[in-house]
């Protein structure tokens, strides 16, 4: 199962810092960052349109989606998207 939550602070950052407009799509995807046991992380792309989504979830006026090809990175995990003084970040919690 794929699931994620987006904090109010992250929604505010998407609006005010990223300049996103309501009803815009935001892609969550597997991003290659290097070798080793944890070679992939979560990427966020605000200029993508769904092609073959495994999940589309509307939160805070935006449509967050994960393509079927990227769904594996979130299987059996809850993704939390949040924001702090350094910007948007994500963390995964396994169930």
Contact map, one row per residue, 1 for C-alpha under 8 A:
11100000000000000000000000000000000000000000000000000000000000000000000001111000000000000000000
11110000000000000000000000000000000000000000000000000010000000000000001001111100000000000000000
11111000000000000000000000000000000000000000000000000000000000000000000001001110000000000000000
01111100000000000000000000000000000000000000000000000000000000000000000000000111100000000000000
00111110000000000000000000000000000000000000000000000000000000000000000000000111100000000000000
00011111011000000000000000000000000000000000000000000000001000000000000000000001110000000000000
00001111111000000000000000000000000000000000000000000000000000000000000000000001111000000000000
00000111111100000000000000000000000000000000000000000000000100000000000000000000010000000000000
00000011111110000000000000000000000000000000000000000000000000000000000000000000011100000000000
00000111111111000000000000000000000000000000000000000000000000000000000000000000111000010000000
00000111111111100000000000000000000000000000000000000000000100000000000000000000000000000000000
00000001111111111000000000000000000000000000000000000000000000000000000000000000000000000000000
00000000111111111100000000000000000000000000000000000000000000000000000000000000001000110000000
00000000011111111111000000000000000000000000000000000000000000000000000000000000000000000000000
00000000001111111111100000000000000000000000000000000000000000000000000000000000000000000000000
00000000000111111111000000000000000000000000000000000000000000000000000000000000000000000000000
00000000000111111110000000000000000000000000000000000000000000000000000000000000000000000000000
00000000000011111111000000000000000000000000000000000000000000000000000000000000000000000000000
00000000000001111111100000000000000000000000000000000000000000000000000000000000000000000000000
00000000000001110111110100000000000000000000010000000000000000000000000000000000000000000000000
00000000000000100011111100000000000000000000000000000000000001000000000000000000000000000000000
00000000000000000001111100000000000000000000000000000000000011000000000000000000000000000000000
00000000000000000000111110000000000000000000000000000000000011100000000000000000000000000000000
00000000000000000001111111000000000000000000010000000000000011100000000000000000000000000000000
00000000000000000000001111100000000000000000011111000000000001111000000000000000000000000000000
00000000000000000000000111110000000000000001111110000000000001111000000000000000000000000000000
00000000000000000000000011111000000000000011111111000000000000011110000000000000000000000000000
00000000000000000000000001111100000000000111100000000000000000011110000000000000000000000000000
00000000000000000000000000111110000000000111100000000000000000000110011010000000000000000000000
00000000000000000000000000011111000000011110000000000000000000000000010010000000000000000000000
00000000000000000000000000001111100000011110000000000000000000000000000000000000000000000000000
00000000000000000000000000000111110000111000000000000000000000000000000000000000000000000000000
00000000000000000000000000000011111000111000000000000000000000000000000000000000000000000000000
00000000000000000000000000000001111101110000000000000000000000000000000000000000000000000000000
00000000000000000000000000000000111111100000000000000000000000000000000000000000000000000000000
00000000000000000000000000000000011111100000000000000000000000000000000000000000000000000000000
00000000000000000000000000000000001111100000000000000000000000000000000000000000000000000000000
00000000000000000000000000000000011111111000000000000000000000000000000000000000000000000000000
00000000000000000000000000000001111111111000000000000000000000000000000000000000000000000000000
00000000000000000000000000000111110001111100000000000000000000000000000000000000000000000000000
00000000000000000000000000000111100001111110000000000000000000000000000000000000000000000000000
00000000000000000000000000011110000000011111000000000000000000000000000010000000000000000100000
00000000000000000000000000111110000000001111100000000000000000000000000000000000000000000000000
00000000000000000000000001111000000000000111110000000000000000000000000000000000000000000000000
00000000000000000000000001111000000000000011111100000000000000000000000000000000000000000000000
00000000000000000001000111100000000000000001111100000000000000000000000000000000000000000000000
00000000000000000000000011100000000000000000111110000000000000000000000000000000000000000000000
00000000000000000000000011100000000000000000111111000000000000000000000000000000000000000000000
00000000000000000000000011100000000000000000001111100000000000000000000000000000000000000000000
00000000000000000000000010100000000000000000000111111000000000001010000000000000000000000000000
00000000000000000000000000000000000000000000000011111000000000000010000000000000000000000000000
00000000000000000000000000000000000000000000000001111100000000000011000000000000000000000000000
00000000000000000000000000000000000000000000000001111111000000001111000000000000000000000000000
00000000000000000000000000000000000000000000000000011111000000001111001000000000000000000000000
01000000000000000000000000000000000000000000000000001111100000001111000000000000000000000000000
00000000000000000000000000000000000000000000000000001111110000111100000000000000000000000000000
00000000000000000000000000000000000000000000000000000011111000111000000000000000000000000000000
00000000000000000000000000000000000000000000000000000001111111110000000000000000000000000000000
00000100000000000000000000000000000000000000000000000000111111110000000000000000000000000000000
00000001001000000000000000000000000000000000000000000000011111000000000000000000000000000000000
00000000000000000000011100000000000000000000000000000000011111100000000000000000000000000000000
00000000000000000000111111000000000000000000000000000000011111110000000000000000000000000000000
00000000000000000000001111000000000000000000000000000001111011111000000000000000000000000000000
00000000000000000000000011110000000000000000000000000001111001111100000000000000000000000000000
00000000000000000000000011110000000000000000000001001111100000111110000000000000000000000000000
00000000000000000000000000111000000000000000000000001111000000011111011000000000000000000000000
00000000000000000000000000111000000000000000000001111110000000001111111000000000000000000000000
00000000000000000000000000000000000000000000000000011110000000000111111100000000000000000000000
00000000000000000000000000000000000000000000000000000000000000000011111100000000000000000000000
00000000000000000000000000001100000000000000000000000000000000000111111111000000000000000000000
01000000000000000000000000001000000000000000000000000100000000000111111111100000000000000000000
00000000000000000000000000000000000000000000000000000000000000000001111111100000000000000000000
00000000000000000000000000001100000000000100000000000000000000000000011111100000000000000000000
11100000000000000000000000000000000000000000000000000000000000000000011111111110000000000001000
11000000000000000000000000000000000000000000000000000000000000000000001111111000000000000000000
11000000000000000000000000000000000000000000000000000000000000000000000001111100000000000000011
11100000000000000000000000000000000000000000000000000000000000000000000001111110000000000001111
01111000000000000000000000000000000000000000000000000000000000000000000001011111000000000001111
00111000000000000000000000000000000000000000000000000000000000000000000001001111100000000111100
00011110000000000000000000000000000000000000000000000000000000000000000000000111110000000111100
00011110010000000000000000000000000000000000000000000000000000000000000000000011111000011110000
00000111110000000000000000000000000000000000000000000000000000000000000000000001111100011100000
00000010110010000000000000000000000000000000000000000000000000000000000000000000111111111000000
00000000100000000000000000000000000000000000000000000000000000000000000000000000011111111000000
00000000000000000000000000000000000000000000000000000000000000000000000000000000001111100000000
00000000000000000000000000000000000000000000000000000000000000000000000000000000001111110000000
00000000000010000000000000000000000000000000000000000000000000000000000000000000001111111000000
00000000010010000000000000000000000000000000000000000000000000000000000000000000111101111100000
00000000000000000000000000000000000000000000000000000000000000000000000000000000111100111110000
00000000000000000000000000000000000000000100000000000000000000000000000000000011110000011111000
00000000000000000000000000000000000000000000000000000000000000000000000000000011100000001111100
00000000000000000000000000000000000000000000000000000000000000000000000001001111000000000111110
00000000000000000000000000000000000000000000000000000000000000000000000000001111000000000011111
00000000000000000000000000000000000000000000000000000000000000000000000000011100000000000001111
00000000000000000000000000000000000000000000000000000000000000000000000000011100000000000000111
